[in-house]
Amino acid sequence: MRIVHSEDLPPQEANEEGATKTTVRWLISRPEGAPNFSMRLFEVAPGGHTPLHTHPWEHEVFVLDGDVEVMTAEGPRPLAAGDAVLVLPEERHQFRNTGDGTARFLCIIPLPAE
């Protein structure tokens, strides 16, 4: 078993093209012994967002704090603390902070095969 505290892990600037004012903390991944999934904590400053993108894997998002909207094929959808989102493979998406404070959400993704 591995236990980590998010504040003990340094935030890394999300450097993907199209991301602004966003950091990520890799909470649990392969280096911690996870065989199948990575858990990441995203922190998005007011006015910030993740890139608008697609990828070939699913992922799950759980909103912890803040005012967030997810961009979907049908347009923006508001999210609040306690909301969970399933993003299917190849589904175009983006998470935006629409509030005045920092938005925080967990994102779970599969690890690539070794």
C-alpha positions in Angstrom: 0.0 0.0 0.0 1.2 3.5 -0.8 -0.1 6.7 0.9 0.7 10.2 -0.4 -0.4 13.7 0.5 -1.1 15.9 -2.4 0.8 18.9 -0.9 3.9 16.8 -0.6 4.1 16.5 -4.4 5.2 19.5 -6.5 2.7 20.9 -9.0 3.8 20.7 -12.6 2.7 23.3 -15.1 0.5 21.7 -17.7 2.5 22.4 -20.8 0.3 20.9 -23.5 -0.6 23.3 -26.3 -3.8 25.1 -25.4 -3.5 24.7 -21.6 -3.4 27.9 -19.5 -3.1 28.5 -15.8 -3.2 24.8 -15.1 -1.0 22.6 -12.9 -1.1 18.9 -12.3 0.1 16.7 -9.4 0.7 13.1 -10.2 -0.7 11.5 -7.0 -0.5 7.8 -7.9 1.1 6.3 -11.0 3.6 3.6 -12.0 6.5 5.0 -9.8 4.2 4.4 -6.8 3.5 0.9 -7.9 0.2 1.3 -9.6 -0.2 -1.4 -12.3 -3.1 0.0 -14.2 -4.1 3.6 -13.6 -2.7 7.0 -12.8 -4.5 9.5 -10.5 -3.8 13.2 -11.1 -4.9 16.3 -9.3 -5.5 19.3 -11.6 -5.6 22.8 -10.2 -6.9 25.5 -12.6 -6.6 29.2 -11.7 -9.5 31.6 -12.6 -9.7 32.0 -16.4 -7.6 28.9 -16.9 -8.3 25.7 -18.8 -7.0 22.4 -20.0 -6.4 21.9 -23.8 -9.4 21.2 -26.1 -8.3 17.7 -27.2 -9.1 14.0 -27.8 -7.1 10.9 -27.0 -7.6 7.1 -27.5 -8.3 6.3 -23.9 -11.1 6.9 -21.5 -10.7 8.9 -18.3 -12.8 9.8 -15.3 -12.9 13.2 -13.6 -14.2 14.1 -10.1 -14.6 17.8 -9.3 -13.4 18.6 -5.8 -13.7 22.4 -5.6 -14.6 25.4 -7.8 -16.7 26.4 -10.7 -15.9 24.2 -13.7 -17.4 23.7 -17.1 -16.6 20.8 -19.4 -16.6 21.5 -23.1 -18.5 18.7 -25.0 -19.5 18.1 -28.5 -22.9 19.6 -27.6 -21.3 22.7 -26.0 -20.3 23.7 -22.4 -21.8 21.9 -19.4 -21.4 23.4 -15.9 -19.9 21.2 -13.2 -19.7 21.6 -9.4 -18.0 20.0 -6.5 -19.1 16.4 -6.3 -19.8 15.9 -10.0 -18.1 13.0 -11.8 -17.5 12.8 -15.6 -16.7 9.9 -17.9 -14.8 11.0 -21.0 -14.9 8.2 -23.6 -12.1 7.5 -26.0 -11.8 10.0 -28.8 -14.4 12.3 -27.2 -13.4 16.0 -27.6 -13.2 17.7 -24.3 -11.8 20.6 -22.2 -12.2 21.7 -18.6 -12.4 25.4 -17.8 -12.4 27.3 -14.6 -15.4 29.7 -14.7 -15.2 31.0 -11.1 -13.1 33.4 -9.0 -11.2 30.8 -7.1 -9.0 27.8 -7.9 -10.8 24.9 -9.4 -9.6 21.4 -8.4 -10.4 18.0 -9.9 -9.1 14.5 -9.9 -8.5 12.8 -13.2 -7.9 9.0 -13.5 -6.3 7.6 -16.7 -5.1 4.2 -17.7 -1.4 3.5 -17.8 0.2 2.6 -21.1 1.1 -1.1 -21.5 4.7 -1.9 -20.6 
